[in-house]
Amino acid sequence: MTSAAASSETRERRVRCPSCGGDSIYAPSNAFRPFCSERCQQMDFGAWASERFALPGNGEADGPDGPASRGD
């Protein structure tokens, strides 16, 4: 193995934190990856739990009684 290959394996991969946009280390040493911190991870989870990430819909549920099963 060359020294260039060895240095690329030991180099930390940095990604953008989805919450704050700052640098985040994407490696097993970062327990909160892809987030930079526990705070950013919790903020994202809170947004998900309060359904701020919901996709717009027509209000009808898909399922046994929804529009997909009725053929409307």
Secondary structure, DSSP 8 states (H G I E B T S, - for coil): --HHHHHHHHS--EEE-TTT--EEE-STT-TTTTSSSHHHHHHHHHHHHTTTT-----S---STTSHHHHT-
